[in-house]
Amino acid sequence: MTEEKMDWDIIVVGGGAAGLMAAGKAADCGAKVLLIEKTDSCGKKILVSGKTRCNLTNSADLKNFISMYGNNGRFLFSAFHNFFRPELLDFLNGHGLATKVERGGRIFPVSDDAHDVVRVFKKYLTKNNVQIKLNTKVNGIIIKDNAVSGVKTEHGNYHCKAAILATGGATWPSTGSTGDGYKISTALGHTLVKLKPALVPLIVREQKLAQSMQGVSLRNVRATAFQGEAAAIDSTLTPDCVYGRGEKKSPRTPVIESRFGEMLFTHFGLGGPIILLISLAVVEALEKGPVSLLIDLKPALTREQLHKRLQRDMDKSSKRKISGIMKEYLPAKMIEPFIELTGIDKEKLAHQITAAERGKIVELFKALRFNIKAPLSLEKAIVTAGGVSLDEIDQRTMASKLVNGLYFCGEVMDIDADTGGYNLQAAFSTGYLAGKKAAEYVSPFSNQRLYRRGRDDA
């Protein structure tokens, strides 16, 4: 291994959203910055975010924004105070990137192209003379007298006064997020909160049923997660409102979370927007015992209303097969497995359907039941829940409370949120604050005692 002769003020480890912002801001503040990225290019996760459109942030107000991060949301107050949505949009617009607001407050580039976002950051780094070293894996941080003095890589050591860990989580490994930052952090004495997949599809025990409906996408349905086996759940407990992150009310046991919107069936189970939103709560509940998920296919109608509508349609088309009647209610691929679950002969005519059989149909409309086996693997999740404990990071500076000159930003920390632009905003905001405070720490004009362990005022 060779020793790198050049000294840097700050080395940023990781070239994702948080790392790009941290490197650019630190250099903008006058620091001499090196960004080390282990893949062949920066911003890979930005390029796949928002289905390659890049959901930059959200128009929600600060209170609702913070609520989207669950119990750890308060940690972000200082970062958002320094750099929140208005500052992010001003930054992007100032670099020629126009943005737009879509459904749910989601904010995207007008171009719908994530490449434009990456180009903005590359220009920002170039303008501020940030040096970038690609295809280089960082193996550790060099510590001297309880302070950062360099970075170890597979190609040699680099001297620096401060280091910013922006290595991301352990999801989307093809983008370079393989959990390297967790190993580096724990080697320095930091505590790791257990990693869990968040925003992840769910595997069900009723796999054949899911496979029979594979590819079917449903809109305006309600998915409710319950603690317990599916067969034992009283379906009338399904709430008529949303329970989850960002909502004011908490559900009553055995309800875990309830979401309304779009979902889809896959060859292994369940996916789509509302399943992703509910997934982390399901993952955490699985540690306590069995978890089931009930899907209300007709949430706009009560059981009584459904009974009346079915009766009316069957009276109107009395000689039509039940499978034909169901065409008015379900996607074609769902009809056969749905009828099979009721135990009714699919060839049976409408006028032959008994009241009890109608009751079975209504119950299935209101509660299509699945037992959750597990989430897909962490690598296949969109976001990593867990990470470096926030108790050991100064929220005012993003500085380590254990090692002087060490800073964190982005998904490497124990921060995650729902979809909608919240995760990227957290990455940009914590990256900005880490870059700003690291630059102050290394500045020869700073009173170093004020910045010992990053405990300065935000």
FENZI-V878883 format. One record per run of one state. SS is the DSSP state (H for helix, E for strand, L for the rest). FROM is the first residue (numbers start at 1). LEN is the number of residues. If there is no record, write none. Layout:
SS,FROM,LEN
SS,FROM,LEN
//
This chain:
L,1,2
E,3,11
L,14,3
H,17,12
L,29,4
E,33,4
L,37,7
H,44,5
L,49,6
E,55,4
L,59,3
H,62,6
L,68,2
H,70,13
L,83,2
H,85,10
L,95,4
E,99,3
L,102,1
H,103,3
E,106,4
L,110,4
H,114,14
L,128,3
E,131,3
L,134,4
E,138,7
L,145,2
E,147,7
L,154,2
E,156,10
L,166,7
H,173,3
L,176,4
H,180,8
L,188,4
E,192,7
L,199,3
E,202,3
L,205,2
H,207,6
L,213,4
E,217,11
L,228,2
H,230,3
L,233,2
H,235,3
L,238,5
E,243,1
L,244,11
E,255,11
L,266,3
E,269,3
L,272,1
H,273,14
L,287,4
E,291,6
L,297,6
H,303,14
L,317,4
E,321,1
H,322,7
L,329,3
H,332,11
L,343,6
E,349,1
H,350,3
L,353,2
H,355,12
L,367,1
E,368,8
L,376,2
H,378,3
L,381,2
E,383,6
L,389,1
H,390,3
E,393,2
L,395,4
E,399,2
L,401,3
E,404,1
L,405,1
E,406,3
L,409,1
H,410,3
E,413,1
L,414,8
H,422,21
L,443,5
H,448,7
L,455,4
//
